[in-house]
Amino acid sequence: MSRYAKRLDRDLVRWREAGWISQDGEANIRRDLASTDSSKLDLASALGILGAVLIGFGAMSFIAAHWNEMPRLFRLALIFGGLFASYGVAGVLFERCHPTFAHAAVLVGVSIFGAGIMLIAQMFHIEGNPPDAVLTWALGALAAGVILKSNPALAVAMLLVCLWAGWETGDTGEVFWPFLIGWGAVTAAIAWRGWSGGLHLAAVAMAIWIISLGYWLFDGNGHGVVVGLGLLIAAAGIAAPLVDERLSPWSMQGAAYGLCIAYAGLFALQFMKELPLDYFILLAILSLALVLGSIALGLRLGSPALLWLGYAGFSIEVLGIYFKTVGSLLGSSFFFLSAGILVILLAVVAYRLHARVQPGLEASS
């Protein structure tokens, strides 16, 4: 049962006991939830996926170990036969309403496709740019995910796009802008599938790529750009419901990702290079303002994600300041005094927000 379903289960009991819904209404809601909950994944299904993937990689390892002993035609038959057999089994399992095992078969097919690219290149002595093979693999995974409607295959495609971009960036030492094209294609497929977990995966991939810009742009001095982009994303997330109410479920998630990106840029500006004291203090104040603002926003809007990200950012920032300055500029006692004052200010902000919200809650009850 998903976290949403567990929470709804508790809420339904409370609502029925409060007289807000009838027993028949509760039963109808539970039936509707059971009919639409596609996130069920029991232990057998999870082990089935892992077992299928391990079998696929084990078979490929065995074939690779005996690759040179096999005739060339037999090698090609093994690769293409295994590929089409995997996808064929997946199709049959989908028709028989075994989606978990069907997705496992799709993953085996995606694995065979990737191994086939490498083995065929070796067999015919094909030379080229190695990251291009990863891109081809990603395109195959994307095609499998779209055609067979497999979310796990789309997740693999996103990971392969990230590997492709990271490899190209490492080889060239420059920002690899084509990543945006690959990321956009996979994200469009995920959005078409309506897969919320995949959208979070895409957001994480994009956040990491934006943060990496600070280390490649302007000879490694692009962290200010990262801060600006993060703040823009956070502002867009907060303002999204004002533009379209349907964007409300993603509003706080967008703000959380944006604030993480902005803080990562500020952290790099503070701690990756030696700075004059006044510049360091200014950046520390801005960072603390950012994380405290995240906490305040999380409390005001009831967003646990923003709240805990703010707490984590505050802890990281305080520890960073401590290791950067204690024993040299501020001294231990002054540091802890300053940190204590900041924590007290945070408590005052939380208390005032709670006092402001509490009367409204009491009036509504």
C-alpha positions as CSV (number, residue, x, y, z in Angstrom):
1,M,0.0,0.0,0.0
2,S,1.3,3.4,-0.9
3,R,2.0,6.1,1.7
4,Y,-1.0,8.1,0.3
5,A,-3.2,5.0,0.7
6,K,-2.1,4.4,4.2
7,R,-2.8,8.0,5.2
8,L,-6.2,8.0,3.5
9,D,-7.0,4.8,5.3
10,R,-6.4,6.5,8.7
11,D,-8.2,9.6,7.6
12,L,-11.3,7.6,6.5
13,V,-11.6,6.1,9.9
14,R,-11.3,9.5,11.6
15,W,-13.8,11.1,9.2
16,R,-16.3,8.3,9.7
17,E,-16.0,8.5,13.5
18,A,-16.5,12.3,13.2
19,G,-19.7,11.8,11.2
20,W,-18.3,13.5,8.1
21,I,-18.8,10.5,5.8
22,S,-21.1,7.5,6.0
23,Q,-20.1,3.9,6.1
24,D,-21.3,3.5,2.5
25,G,-19.3,6.5,1.4
26,E,-16.2,5.0,3.1
27,A,-16.7,1.7,1.4
28,N,-17.1,3.3,-2.0
29,I,-13.9,5.3,-1.5
30,R,-12.0,2.2,-0.5
31,R,-13.3,0.3,-3.5
32,D,-12.3,3.2,-5.8
33,L,-8.8,3.3,-4.2
34,A,-8.4,-0.4,-4.6
35,S,-9.3,-0.2,-8.3
36,T,-7.0,2.7,-9.1
37,D,-4.0,1.9,-6.9
38,S,-1.4,0.7,-9.4
39,S,1.5,1.1,-7.0
40,K,1.2,-2.2,-5.3
41,L,4.4,-4.1,-5.1
42,D,4.7,-7.2,-2.9
43,L,7.8,-9.0,-1.9
44,A,7.3,-11.7,-4.6
45,S,7.1,-9.1,-7.3
46,A,10.1,-7.2,-6.1
47,L,12.2,-10.5,-5.9
48,G,10.9,-11.4,-9.3
49,I,12.2,-8.2,-10.8
50,L,15.6,-8.6,-9.1
51,G,15.8,-12.3,-10.1
52,A,15.0,-11.6,-13.7
53,V,17.6,-8.8,-13.9
54,L,20.3,-11.0,-12.3
55,I,19.5,-13.9,-14.6
56,G,19.8,-11.5,-17.6
57,F,23.2,-10.2,-16.5
58,G,24.3,-13.7,-15.5
59,A,23.4,-15.0,-19.0
60,M,25.2,-12.1,-20.6
61,S,28.3,-12.7,-18.5
62,F,28.3,-16.4,-19.4
63,I,28.0,-15.6,-23.1
64,A,30.7,-13.0,-22.9
65,A,33.0,-15.5,-21.3
66,H,32.6,-17.9,-24.2
67,W,32.1,-15.3,-26.8
68,N,35.2,-16.0,-28.8
69,E,34.4,-19.7,-29.0
70,M,31.1,-19.2,-30.7
71,P,30.6,-18.8,-34.5
72,R,29.7,-15.2,-35.6
73,L,26.3,-16.1,-36.9
74,F,25.4,-17.9,-33.6
75,R,26.5,-14.9,-31.7
76,L,24.2,-12.6,-33.6
77,A,21.3,-15.2,-33.2
78,L,21.9,-15.2,-29.5
79,I,21.8,-11.4,-29.2
80,F,18.7,-10.8,-31.3
81,G,17.0,-14.0,-30.2
82,G,17.4,-13.0,-26.5
83,L,16.3,-9.4,-27.3
84,F,13.1,-10.4,-29.1
85,A,12.3,-13.2,-26.7
86,S,12.5,-10.9,-23.7
87,Y,10.2,-8.3,-25.3
88,G,7.9,-11.1,-26.5
89,V,7.6,-12.6,-23.0
90,A,7.0,-9.1,-21.6
91,G,4.1,-8.7,-24.1
92,V,2.5,-12.0,-23.0
93,L,2.9,-11.1,-19.3
94,F,1.2,-7.7,-19.9
95,E,-1.7,-9.4,-21.6
96,R,-2.1,-11.9,-18.7
97,C,-2.1,-9.0,-16.2
98,H,1.3,-9.7,-14.6
99,P,2.8,-6.2,-15.1
100,T,5.6,-6.5,-12.5
101,F,7.1,-9.6,-14.1
102,A,6.5,-8.0,-17.5
103,H,8.5,-5.0,-16.5
104,A,11.2,-7.3,-15.4
105,A,11.3,-9.0,-18.8
106,V,11.5,-5.5,-20.4
107,L,14.5,-4.7,-18.2
108,V,16.2,-8.0,-19.3
109,G,15.6,-7.0,-22.9
110,V,17.0,-3.5,-22.3
111,S,20.1,-5.1,-20.7
112,I,20.6,-7.5,-23.6
113,F,20.2,-4.5,-26.0
114,G,23.0,-2.7,-24.2
115,A,25.3,-5.7,-24.1
116,G,24.5,-6.4,-27.7
117,I,25.8,-3.0,-28.7
118,M,29.1,-3.6,-27.0
119,L,29.5,-7.1,-28.2
120,I,28.6,-6.4,-31.9
121,A,31.1,-3.4,-31.9
122,Q,33.8,-5.8,-30.6
123,M,32.8,-8.5,-33.0
124,F,33.0,-6.3,-36.1
125,H,35.9,-4.1,-34.7
126,I,33.7,-1.0,-34.8
127,E,35.5,2.0,-33.4
128,G,34.1,5.3,-32.5
129,N,33.1,7.6,-29.6
130,P,32.3,5.3,-26.6
131,P,29.6,7.6,-25.2
132,D,27.7,7.2,-28.4
133,A,27.2,3.6,-27.5
134,V,25.6,4.7,-24.2
135,L,23.4,7.1,-26.2
136,T,22.3,4.3,-28.5
137,W,21.5,2.2,-25.5
138,A,19.5,5.0,-23.9
139,L,17.5,5.4,-27.2
140,G,16.7,1.7,-27.1
141,A,15.5,1.9,-23.5
142,L,13.4,4.9,-24.3
143,A,11.8,3.1,-27.3
144,A,11.1,0.1,-25.1
145,G,9.6,2.3,-22.4
146,V,7.3,4.1,-24.8
147,I,6.2,1.1,-26.9
148,L,5.7,-1.3,-24.1
149,K,4.6,1.4,-21.6
150,S,7.3,0.4,-19.1
151,N,8.2,2.9,-16.4
152,P,11.3,1.0,-15.3
153,A,12.6,1.1,-18.8
154,L,12.1,4.9,-18.9
155,A,14.0,5.1,-15.6
156,V,16.9,3.2,-17.1
157,A,16.8,5.6,-20.1
158,M,17.1,8.6,-17.8
159,L,20.0,7.1,-16.0
160,L,21.7,6.2,-19.3
161,V,21.2,9.8,-20.6
162,C,22.9,11.0,-17.4
163,L,25.8,8.6,-17.9
164,W,26.1,9.7,-21.5
165,A,26.2,13.4,-20.6
166,G,28.7,12.7,-17.7
167,W,31.0,10.7,-19.9
168,E,31.0,13.4,-22.6
169,T,31.6,16.1,-20.0
170,G,34.5,14.2,-18.6
171,D,36.1,13.7,-22.0
172,T,35.7,17.3,-23.2
173,G,35.9,19.3,-19.9
174,E,33.0,21.5,-21.0
175,V,29.3,21.7,-20.4
176,F,27.5,19.1,-22.5
177,W,24.4,21.0,-23.7
178,P,22.9,18.1,-25.7
179,F,22.0,16.6,-22.4
180,L,19.0,18.9,-22.4
181,I,17.7,17.2,-25.6
182,G,18.1,13.7,-24.2
183,W,16.7,14.7,-20.8
184,G,13.7,16.5,-22.5
185,A,12.9,13.4,-24.6
186,V,12.8,11.0,-21.7
187,T,11.0,13.5,-19.5
188,A,8.3,14.0,-22.1
189,A,7.8,10.2,-22.2
190,I,7.6,10.0,-18.5
191,A,5.0,12.9,-18.4
192,W,3.1,11.1,-21.2
193,R,2.9,8.0,-18.9
194,G,1.8,10.2,-16.0
195,W,4.5,8.7,-13.7
196,S,5.1,11.0,-10.8
197,G,8.1,9.0,-9.5
198,G,9.7,9.3,-12.9
199,L,9.1,13.1,-12.8
200,H,11.0,13.3,-9.5
201,L,13.8,11.2,-11.1
202,A,13.9,13.7,-14.0
203,A,13.9,16.6,-11.5
204,V,16.8,15.1,-9.6
205,A,18.8,14.6,-12.8
206,M,18.2,18.2,-13.9
207,A,19.1,19.5,-10.5
208,I,22.4,17.7,-10.5
209,W,23.1,18.9,-14.0
210,I,22.4,22.6,-13.1
211,I,24.6,22.3,-10.0
212,S,27.4,20.9,-12.1
213,L,27.3,24.0,-14.3
214,G,29.0,25.9,-11.5
215,Y,32.1,23.7,-11.8
216,W,32.3,24.0,-15.6
217,L,31.1,27.5,-16.6
218,F,33.6,30.4,-16.5
219,D,36.5,28.1,-15.6
220,G,34.8,26.7,-12.5
221,N,33.4,30.1,-11.3
222,G,29.8,29.6,-12.4
223,H,28.2,29.0,-9.0
224,G,26.5,32.4,-9.1
225,V,24.6,31.2,-12.2
226,V,23.6,28.1,-10.3
227,V,22.2,30.3,-7.4
228,G,20.3,32.4,-9.8
229,L,18.8,29.4,-11.6
230,G,17.8,27.8,-8.3
231,L,16.1,30.9,-7.1
232,L,14.2,31.2,-10.4
233,I,13.0,27.6,-10.2
234,A,11.9,28.1,-6.6
235,A,10.0,31.3,-7.4
236,A,8.4,29.5,-10.4
237,G,7.3,26.7,-8.1
238,I,5.8,29.0,-5.5
239,A,4.0,31.1,-8.2
240,A,2.8,28.1,-10.3
241,P,-0.6,27.8,-8.6
242,L,-1.4,31.4,-9.3
243,V,-1.0,30.7,-13.0
244,D,-2.8,27.3,-13.1
245,E,-4.4,25.7,-10.1
246,R,-3.7,22.2,-11.6
247,L,0.0,22.8,-10.9
248,S,-0.6,23.0,-7.1
249,P,0.5,19.4,-6.4
250,W,3.9,20.2,-7.9
251,S,4.3,23.7,-6.5
252,M,6.2,22.8,-3.3
253,Q,8.3,20.1,-5.0
254,G,9.5,22.7,-7.5
255,A,10.2,25.2,-4.8
256,A,12.1,22.5,-2.9
257,Y,14.3,21.5,-5.8
258,G,15.0,25.2,-6.6
259,L,16.0,26.0,-3.1
260,C,18.3,22.9,-3.0
261,I,20.0,24.1,-6.2
262,A,20.4,27.6,-4.9
263,Y,21.9,26.4,-1.6
264,A,24.3,24.1,-3.4
265,G,25.6,27.1,-5.4
266,L,25.9,29.2,-2.3
267,F,27.7,26.4,-0.5
268,A,30.2,26.1,-3.3
269,L,30.8,29.8,-3.3
270,Q,31.5,29.7,0.4
271,F,33.6,26.6,0.9
272,M,35.2,25.6,-2.3
273,K,37.6,28.5,-2.5
274,E,39.4,30.8,-0.1
275,L,37.5,34.1,0.3
276,P,38.0,37.4,2.0
277,L,36.3,37.5,5.4
278,D,33.7,40.1,4.5
279,Y,32.7,38.2,1.4
280,F,32.4,34.9,3.3
281,I,30.3,36.5,6.0
282,L,28.0,38.0,3.4
283,L,27.5,34.6,1.7
284,A,27.0,32.9,5.0
285,I,24.2,35.4,5.9
286,L,22.6,34.9,2.5
287,S,22.8,31.1,2.9
288,L,21.3,31.2,6.4
289,A,18.5,33.5,5.1
290,L,17.8,31.0,2.4
291,V,17.5,28.0,4.7
292,L,15.5,30.0,7.3
293,G,13.2,31.2,4.6
294,S,12.7,27.6,3.5
295,I,11.8,26.6,7.0
296,A,9.4,29.5,7.3
297,L,7.8,28.7,4.0
298,G,7.5,25.0,4.9
299,L,5.8,25.9,8.2
300,R,3.5,28.4,6.6
301,L,2.4,26.2,3.7
302,G,2.5,22.9,5.6
303,S,5.2,21.4,3.4
304,P,7.3,18.7,5.2
305,A,9.8,18.6,2.3
306,L,10.6,22.3,2.5
307,L,10.7,22.1,6.3
308,W,13.2,19.2,6.5
309,L,15.3,20.5,3.6
310,G,15.6,23.8,5.5
311,Y,16.6,22.0,8.7
312,A,19.2,20.0,6.8
313,G,20.5,23.1,5.0
314,F,20.7,24.9,8.4
315,S,22.7,22.1,9.9
316,I,25.1,21.8,7.0
317,E,25.6,25.6,6.9
318,V,26.3,25.8,10.7
319,L,28.8,22.9,10.5
320,G,30.4,24.4,7.5
321,I,30.9,27.8,9.2
322,Y,32.2,26.0,12.3
323,F,34.9,24.0,10.4
324,K,35.7,27.0,8.2
325,T,36.2,29.6,11.0
326,V,36.6,28.0,14.5
327,G,40.1,28.3,15.9
328,S,41.1,30.9,13.4
329,L,38.7,33.8,13.1
330,L,35.7,33.5,15.4
331,G,36.8,31.1,18.2
332,S,34.7,28.3,19.6
333,S,32.8,30.4,22.2
334,F,31.8,33.1,19.8
335,F,30.8,30.5,17.2
336,F,28.4,28.7,19.6
337,L,27.0,32.0,20.8
338,S,26.2,33.0,17.3
339,A,24.7,29.7,16.5
340,G,22.6,29.8,19.6
341,I,21.2,33.2,18.7
342,L,20.3,31.9,15.2
343,V,18.5,28.9,16.7
344,I,16.6,31.1,19.1
345,L,15.6,33.4,16.2
346,L,14.4,30.4,14.3
347,A,12.3,29.3,17.3
348,V,10.8,32.8,17.5
349,V,9.9,32.7,13.8
350,A,8.3,29.3,14.2
351,Y,6.3,30.4,17.2
352,R,5.0,33.5,15.5
353,L,3.9,31.5,12.4
354,H,2.3,28.9,14.6
355,A,0.4,31.6,16.6
356,R,-0.7,33.2,13.4
357,V,-2.0,30.0,11.9
358,Q,-3.5,28.5,15.1
359,P,-6.5,31.0,15.5
360,G,-7.6,30.1,12.0
361,L,-7.5,26.4,12.8
362,E,-9.5,26.9,16.0
363,A,-12.1,29.0,14.2
364,S,-12.5,26.4,11.5
365,S,-13.0,23.7,14.0
